[in-house]
Amino acid sequence: MGAVTTPTDNGNERLLTPGEVAALFRVDPKTVTRWASAGRIGSIRTPGGHRRFRESEVRGLLADLTSEATVPATRG
């Protein structure tokens, strides 16, 4: 099953499944669900009760984490 596309204010935005988000972050899908429950990442519920994640938000979070990991620590 592929990602779902739903209309938003900006046109169509791709919604990712927990499995797709997990693959991007290299974690277990249950970890992604826990992040959503804890409010660390926003999610949308489908009419069937499944979680979906906005691709733009996921990619932004991934970019933030990637840039933090590559910036050398400063010594003071």
MMTF fields as JSON, N, C-alpha, C and O atoms, coordinates in Angstrom:
{
  "mmtfVersion": "1.0.0",
  "mmtfProducer": "UNKNOWN",
  "numBonds": 303,
  "numAtoms": 304,
  "numGroups": 76,
  "numChains": 1,
  "numModels": 1,
  "chainsPerModel": [1],
  "groupsPerChain": [76],
  "chainIdList": ["A"],
  "bondAtomList": [4, 2, 8, 6, 12, 10, 16, 14, 20, 18, 24, 22, 28, 26, 32, 30, 36, 34, 40, 38, 44, 42, 48, 46, 52, 50, 56, 54, 60, 58, 64, 62, 68, 66, 72, 70, 76, 74, 80, 78, 84, 82, 88, 86, 92, 90, 96, 94, 100, 98, 104, 102, 108, 106, 112, 110, 116, 114, 120, 118, 124, 122, 128, 126, 132, 130, 136, 134, 140, 138, 144, 142, 148, 146, 152, 150, 156, 154, 160, 158, 164, 162, 168, 166, 172, 170, 176, 174, 180, 178, 184, 182, 188, 186, 192, 190, 196, 194, 200, 198, 204, 202, 208, 206, 212, 210, 216, 214, 220, 218, 224, 222, 228, 226, 232, 230, 236, 234, 240, 238, 244, 242, 248, 246, 252, 250, 256, 254, 260, 258, 264, 262, 268, 266, 272, 270, 276, 274, 280, 278, 284, 282, 288, 286, 292, 290, 296, 294, 300, 298],
  "bondOrderList": [1, 1, 1, 1, 1, 1, 1, 1, 1, 1, 1, 1, 1, 1, 1, 1, 1, 1, 1, 1, 1, 1, 1, 1, 1, 1, 1, 1, 1, 1, 1, 1, 1, 1, 1, 1, 1, 1, 1, 1, 1, 1, 1, 1, 1, 1, 1, 1, 1, 1, 1, 1, 1, 1, 1, 1, 1, 1, 1, 1, 1, 1, 1, 1, 1, 1, 1, 1, 1, 1, 1, 1, 1, 1, 1],
  "groupList": [{"groupName": "MET", "atomNameList": ["N", "CA", "C", "O"], "elementList": ["N", "C", "C", "O"], "formalChargeList": [0, 0, 0, 0], "bondAtomList": [1, 0, 2, 1, 3, 2], "bondOrderList": [1, 1, 2], "singleLetterCode": "M", "chemCompType": "L-PEPTIDE LINKING"}, {"groupName": "GLY", "atomNameList": ["N", "CA", "C", "O"], "elementList": ["N", "C", "C", "O"], "formalChargeList": [0, 0, 0, 0], "bondAtomList": [1, 0, 2, 1, 3, 2], "bondOrderList": [1, 1, 2], "singleLetterCode": "G", "chemCompType": "PEPTIDE LINKING"}, {"groupName": "ALA", "atomNameList": ["N", "CA", "C", "O"], "elementList": ["N", "C", "C", "O"], "formalChargeList": [0, 0, 0, 0], "bondAtomList": [1, 0, 2, 1, 3, 2], "bondOrderList": [1, 1, 2], "singleLetterCode": "A", "chemCompType": "L-PEPTIDE LINKING"}, {"groupName": "VAL", "atomNameList": ["N", "CA", "C", "O"], "elementList": ["N", "C", "C", "O"], "formalChargeList": [0, 0, 0, 0], "bondAtomList": [1, 0, 2, 1, 3, 2], "bondOrderList": [1, 1, 2], "singleLetterCode": "V", "chemCompType": "L-PEPTIDE LINKING"}, {"groupName": "THR", "atomNameList": ["N", "CA", "C", "O"], "elementList": ["N", "C", "C", "O"], "formalChargeList": [0, 0, 0, 0], "bondAtomList": [1, 0, 2, 1, 3, 2], "bondOrderList": [1, 1, 2], "singleLetterCode": "T", "chemCompType": "L-PEPTIDE LINKING"}, {"groupName": "PRO", "atomNameList": ["N", "CA", "C", "O"], "elementList": ["N", "C", "C", "O"], "formalChargeList": [0, 0, 0, 0], "bondAtomList": [1, 0, 2, 1, 3, 2], "bondOrderList": [1, 1, 2], "singleLetterCode": "P", "chemCompType": "L-PEPTIDE LINKING"}, {"groupName": "ASP", "atomNameList": ["N", "CA", "C", "O"], "elementList": ["N", "C", "C", "O"], "formalChargeList": [0, 0, 0, 0], "bondAtomList": [1, 0, 2, 1, 3, 2], "bondOrderList": [1, 1, 2], "singleLetterCode": "D", "chemCompType": "L-PEPTIDE LINKING"}, {"groupName": "ASN", "atomNameList": ["N", "CA", "C", "O"], "elementList": ["N", "C", "C", "O"], "formalChargeList": [0, 0, 0, 0], "bondAtomList": [1, 0, 2, 1, 3, 2], "bondOrderList": [1, 1, 2], "singleLetterCode": "N", "chemCompType": "L-PEPTIDE LINKING"}, {"groupName": "GLU", "atomNameList": ["N", "CA", "C", "O"], "elementList": ["N", "C", "C", "O"], "formalChargeList": [0, 0, 0, 0], "bondAtomList": [1, 0, 2, 1, 3, 2], "bondOrderList": [1, 1, 2], "singleLetterCode": "E", "chemCompType": "L-PEPTIDE LINKING"}, {"groupName": "ARG", "atomNameList": ["N", "CA", "C", "O"], "elementList": ["N", "C", "C", "O"], "formalChargeList": [0, 0, 0, 0], "bondAtomList": [1, 0, 2, 1, 3, 2], "bondOrderList": [1, 1, 2], "singleLetterCode": "R", "chemCompType": "L-PEPTIDE LINKING"}, {"groupName": "LEU", "atomNameList": ["N", "CA", "C", "O"], "elementList": ["N", "C", "C", "O"], "formalChargeList": [0, 0, 0, 0], "bondAtomList": [1, 0, 2, 1, 3, 2], "bondOrderList": [1, 1, 2], "singleLetterCode": "L", "chemCompType": "L-PEPTIDE LINKING"}, {"groupName": "PHE", "atomNameList": ["N", "CA", "C", "O"], "elementList": ["N", "C", "C", "O"], "formalChargeList": [0, 0, 0, 0], "bondAtomList": [1, 0, 2, 1, 3, 2], "bondOrderList": [1, 1, 2], "singleLetterCode": "F", "chemCompType": "L-PEPTIDE LINKING"}, {"groupName": "LYS", "atomNameList": ["N", "CA", "C", "O"], "elementList": ["N", "C", "C", "O"], "formalChargeList": [0, 0, 0, 0], "bondAtomList": [1, 0, 2, 1, 3, 2], "bondOrderList": [1, 1, 2], "singleLetterCode": "K", "chemCompType": "L-PEPTIDE LINKING"}, {"groupName": "TRP", "atomNameList": ["N", "CA", "C", "O"], "elementList": ["N", "C", "C", "O"], "formalChargeList": [0, 0, 0, 0], "bondAtomList": [1, 0, 2, 1, 3, 2], "bondOrderList": [1, 1, 2], "singleLetterCode": "W", "chemCompType": "L-PEPTIDE LINKING"}, {"groupName": "SER", "atomNameList": ["N", "CA", "C", "O"], "elementList": ["N", "C", "C", "O"], "formalChargeList": [0, 0, 0, 0], "bondAtomList": [1, 0, 2, 1, 3, 2], "bondOrderList": [1, 1, 2], "singleLetterCode": "S", "chemCompType": "L-PEPTIDE LINKING"}, {"groupName": "ILE", "atomNameList": ["N", "CA", "C", "O"], "elementList": ["N", "C", "C", "O"], "formalChargeList": [0, 0, 0, 0], "bondAtomList": [1, 0, 2, 1, 3, 2], "bondOrderList": [1, 1, 2], "singleLetterCode": "I", "chemCompType": "L-PEPTIDE LINKING"}, {"groupName": "HIS", "atomNameList": ["N", "CA", "C", "O"], "elementList": ["N", "C", "C", "O"], "formalChargeList": [0, 0, 0, 0], "bondAtomList": [1, 0, 2, 1, 3, 2], "bondOrderList": [1, 1, 2], "singleLetterCode": "H", "chemCompType": "L-PEPTIDE LINKING"}],
  "groupTypeList": [0, 1, 2, 3, 4, 4, 5, 4, 6, 7, 1, 7, 8, 9, 10, 10, 4, 5, 1, 8, 3, 2, 2, 10, 11, 9, 3, 6, 5, 12, 4, 3, 4, 9, 13, 2, 14, 2, 1, 9, 15, 1, 14, 15, 9, 4, 5, 1, 1, 16, 9, 9, 11, 9, 8, 14, 8, 3, 9, 1, 10, 10, 2, 6, 10, 4, 14, 8, 2, 4, 3, 5, 2, 4, 9, 1],
  "groupIdList": [1, 2, 3, 4, 5, 6, 7, 8, 9, 10, 11, 12, 13, 14, 15, 16, 17, 18, 19, 20, 21, 22, 23, 24, 25, 26, 27, 28, 29, 30, 31, 32, 33, 34, 35, 36, 37, 38, 39, 40, 41, 42, 43, 44, 45, 46, 47, 48, 49, 50, 51, 52, 53, 54, 55, 56, 57, 58, 59, 60, 61, 62, 63, 64, 65, 66, 67, 68, 69, 70, 71, 72, 73, 74, 75, 76],
  "secStructList": [7, 7, 7, 3, 3, 3, 3, 3, 6, 6, 3, 3, 3, 3, 3, 3, 7, 2, 2, 2, 2, 2, 2, 2, 2, 6, 1, 7, 2, 2, 2, 2, 2, 2, 2, 2, 2, 2, 6, 1, 1, 7, 7, 3, 3, 7, 6, 6, 1, 7, 3, 3, 3, 3, 2, 2, 2, 2, 2, 2, 2, 2, 2, 2, 2, 2, 2, 2, 2, 2, 1, 7, 7, 7, 7, 7],
  "xCoordList": [0.841, 0.0, 0.881, 1.783, 0.651, 1.461, 0.968, 0.009, 1.643, 1.267, -0.048, -0.4, -0.745, -2.033, -1.804, -0.961, -2.55, -2.492, -3.818, -4.88, -3.751, -4.972, -4.866, -3.771, -5.976, -5.901, -5.58, -6.081, -4.751, -4.436, -4.522, -4.862, -4.218, -4.25, -3.261, -3.486, -2.178, -1.124, -1.271, -0.326, -2.424, -2.591, -2.584, -3.252, -1.834, -1.761, -0.454, 0.623, -0.562, 0.635, 0.611, -0.425, 1.758, 1.875, 1.852, 2.498, 1.11, 1.064, 1.795, 1.573, 2.665, 3.48, 2.929, 2.354, 3.11, 2.716, 3.805, 4.925, 3.496, 4.546, 5.732, 6.876, 5.475, 6.561, 7.479, 8.697, 6.886, 7.7, 8.538, 9.701, 7.944, 8.687, 9.805, 10.928, 9.491, 10.482, 11.678, 12.82, 11.423, 12.509, 13.417, 14.636, 12.827, 13.631, 14.528, 15.675, 13.992, 14.746, 15.54, 16.313, 15.346, 16.015, 15.688, 16.569, 14.38, 13.881, 12.709, 12.271, 12.21, 11.051, 9.775, 9.684, 8.793, 7.53, 6.852, 6.194, 7.001, 6.411, 7.063, 6.414, 8.325, 9.001, 8.355, 8.149, 8.038, 7.379, 6.016, 5.643, 5.282, 3.981, 4.146, 3.336, 5.181, 5.435, 5.787, 5.35, 6.578, 6.909, 5.644, 5.504, 4.721, 3.469, 2.631, 2.049, 2.568, 1.802, 2.387, 1.658, 3.713, 4.4, 4.409, 4.857, 3.92, 3.882, 5.182, 5.333, 6.111, 7.396, 7.27, 8.097, 6.228, 5.975, 4.46, 3.731, 4.002, 2.568, 2.042, 2.743, 0.807, 0.202, -1.261, -1.877, -1.789, -3.188, -3.776, -3.103, -5.022, -5.694, -6.59, -7.34, -6.501, -7.391, -8.768, -8.895, -9.795, -11.12, -11.098, -11.924, -10.167, -10.028, -9.215, -9.059, -8.686, -7.935, -6.435, -5.734, -5.926, -4.487, -3.786, -4.364, -2.548, -1.768, -1.106, -0.643, -1.07, -0.329, 0.422, -0.011, 1.556, 2.45, 2.682, 2.902, 2.635, 2.87, 4.336, 5.253, 4.524, 5.884, 6.75, 7.916, 6.204, 6.995, 7.484, 8.623, 6.629, 7.034, 8.106, 9.077, 7.921, 8.882, 10.238, 11.273, 10.226, 11.507, 12.174, 13.4, 11.392, 11.951, 12.606, 13.701, 11.939, 12.49, 13.761, 14.746, 13.725, 14.897, 16.067, 17.208, 15.789, 16.839, 17.428, 18.642, 16.564, 17.049, 17.962, 19.028, 17.549, 18.354, 19.658, 20.697, 19.609, 20.81, 21.803, 23.004, 21.309, 22.216, 22.816, 23.973, 22.038, 22.574, 23.669, 24.648, 23.507, 24.478, 25.782, 26.832, 25.721, 26.918, 27.642, 28.741, 27.024, 27.679, 28.629, 28.215, 29.916, 30.869, 30.546, 30.116, 30.759, 30.518, 31.561, 32.74, 31.118, 32.053, 32.554, 31.832, 33.782, 34.364, 34.555, 35.075, 34.127, 34.164, 35.065, 35.153],
  "yCoordList": [-1.183, 0.0, 1.239, 1.34, 2.174, 3.379, 4.474, 4.298, 5.607, 6.747, 7.342, 7.243, 7.946, 8.563, 10.029, 10.68, 10.55, 11.974, 12.585, 12.069, 13.693, 14.348, 15.835, 16.392, 16.495, 17.932, 18.689, 18.348, 19.709, 20.586, 22.014, 22.248, 22.957, 24.364, 24.654, 25.559, 23.9, 24.138, 23.258, 23.133, 22.654, 21.733, 20.32, 20.018, 19.448, 18.06, 17.818, 18.144, 17.247, 16.88, 15.387, 14.809, 14.774, 13.34, 13.007, 13.677, 11.977, 11.495, 10.165, 9.282, 10.032, 8.832, 7.935, 8.413, 6.65, 5.678, 5.629, 6.078, 5.092, 4.928, 4.115, 4.393, 3.127, 2.32, 3.126, 2.948, 4.018, 4.857, 5.85, 6.089, 6.43, 7.361, 6.609, 7.103, 5.424, 4.608, 4.297, 4.318, 4.011, 3.719, 4.942, 4.799, 6.142, 7.353, 7.608, 8.032, 7.346, 7.591, 6.374, 6.448, 5.257, 3.997, 3.557, 3.209, 3.584, 3.108, 2.166, 2.009, 1.548, 0.66, 1.491, 2.564, 1.035, 1.768, 2.071, 3.102, 1.193, 1.452, 2.664, 3.363, 2.919, 4.102, 5.36, 6.332, 5.347, 6.492, 6.732, 7.878, 5.673, 5.798, 6.386, 7.211, 5.97, 6.534, 8.016, 8.81, 8.394, 9.809, 10.627, 11.716, 10.102, 10.806, 10.919, 11.97, 9.861, 9.883, 10.881, 11.503, 11.031, 11.956, 13.389, 14.3, 13.596, 14.936, 15.388, 16.566, 14.477, 14.828, 15.022, 15.693, 14.43, 14.56, 14.586, 13.819, 15.458, 15.581, 14.443, 13.931, 14.05, 12.994, 13.314, 14.126, 12.659, 12.781, 11.382, 10.392, 11.304, 10.005, 9.852, 10.762, 8.704, 8.408, 8.063, 7.821, 8.036, 7.62, 6.229, 5.932, 5.39, 4.05, 4.015, 2.954, 5.178, 5.252, 5.057, 4.987, 4.967, 4.791, 6.144, 7.157, 6.152, 7.389, 7.615, 6.677, 8.865, 9.277, 10.544, 11.313, 10.754, 11.865, 12.711, 12.171, 14.035, 14.934, 14.823, 14.96, 14.573, 14.388, 15.62, 15.48, 16.826, 18.042, 18.164, 18.567, 17.817, 17.888, 16.848, 17.137, 15.643, 14.561, 14.921, 14.768, 15.397, 15.756, 16.923, 16.951, 17.889, 19.01, 18.553, 19.003, 17.658, 17.122, 16.325, 16.427, 15.54, 14.752, 15.663, 15.39, 16.74, 17.69, 18.364, 18.545, 18.739, 19.355, 18.399, 18.796, 17.153, 16.176, 15.887, 15.711, 15.837, 15.575, 16.722, 16.49, 17.963, 19.105, 19.19, 19.581, 18.825, 18.82, 17.778, 17.99, 16.657, 15.57, 15.897, 15.348, 16.794, 17.073, 18.35, 18.631, 19.124, 20.358, 19.991, 19.376, 20.364, 20.027, 20.802, 21.954, 20.158, 20.81, 21.882, 21.686, 23.027, 24.116, 23.962, 23.52, 24.329, 24.253, 25.658, 26.535, 25.862, 27.211, 27.439, 28.559],
  "zCoordList": [0.0, 0.0, 0.0, 0.831, -0.894, -1.002, -0.08, 0.671, -0.151, 0.682, 0.195, -0.981, 1.106, 0.815, 0.488, 1.105, -0.478, -0.779, -0.392, -0.74, 0.332, 0.773, 0.502, 0.573, 0.191, -0.049, 1.236, 2.307, 1.123, 2.247, 1.743, 0.583, 2.6, 2.201, 1.074, 0.271, 1.01, 0.016, -1.219, -1.998, -1.411, -2.536, -2.011, -1.022, -2.664, -2.208, -1.477, -1.975, -0.3, 0.454, 0.688, 1.014, 0.519, 0.695, 2.186, 2.991, 2.537, 3.91, 3.973, 3.145, 4.961, 5.102, 6.202, 7.18, 6.033, 7.057, 8.128, 7.885, 9.306, 10.326, 9.807, 10.169, 8.972, 8.413, 7.509, 7.529, 6.712, 5.823, 6.625, 6.302, 7.673, 8.533, 9.251, 9.357, 9.737, 10.44, 9.544, 10.004, 8.279, 7.349, 7.169, 7.077, 7.119, 6.954, 8.167, 8.022, 9.371, 10.596, 11.05, 12.006, 10.36, 10.705, 12.128, 12.915, 12.433, 13.716, 13.459, 12.319, 14.506, 14.402, 14.253, 14.848, 13.482, 13.349, 14.687, 14.821, 15.67, 16.988, 17.65, 18.428, 17.354, 17.883, 17.321, 18.048, 16.039, 15.402, 16.052, 16.302, 16.323, 16.982, 18.383, 18.804, 19.104, 20.443, 20.349, 21.182, 19.337, 19.153, 18.946, 19.504, 18.142, 17.871, 19.148, 19.415, 19.921, 21.174, 22.164, 22.937, 22.133, 23.035, 22.508, 23.204, 21.291, 20.723, 20.073, 19.749, 19.881, 19.258, 17.752, 17.134, 17.164, 15.735, 15.536, 16.165, 14.673, 14.434, 13.583, 12.71, 13.839, 13.036, 12.776, 13.466, 11.772, 11.372, 11.487, 11.199, 11.906, 11.962, 10.732, 10.38, 10.094, 8.969, 9.531, 10.731, 8.694, 9.18, 9.827, 10.69, 9.412, 9.991, 11.268, 11.872, 11.697, 12.95, 12.819, 13.829, 11.593, 11.39, 11.404, 11.011, 11.853, 11.863, 10.514, 9.865, 10.109, 8.922, 9.284, 10.142, 8.619, 8.935, 7.693, 6.608, 7.839, 6.708, 6.28, 7.09, 4.991, 4.478, 4.73, 5.098, 4.542, 4.734, 6.174, 6.409, 7.14, 8.544, 8.863, 9.563, 8.346, 8.58, 7.979, 8.628, 6.741, 6.084, 6.801, 6.912, 7.291, 8.038, 9.328, 9.668, 10.048, 11.291, 11.008, 11.737, 9.953, 9.577, 9.207, 9.579, 8.48, 8.099, 9.339, 9.431, 10.299, 11.537, 12.296, 12.767, 12.413, 13.136, 12.416, 13.053, 11.096, 10.308, 10.446, 10.589, 10.404, 10.515, 11.915, 12.066, 12.952, 14.319, 14.457, 15.172, 13.776, 13.899, 13.171, 13.505, 12.173, 11.382, 11.81, 11.333, 12.712, 13.179, 14.306, 15.289, 14.174, 15.232, 16.504, 16.452, 17.636, 18.93, 19.149, 18.855, 19.673, 19.959, 21.384, 22.278, 21.563, 22.902, 23.438, 22.749, 24.676, 25.206, 26.306, 26.81]
}
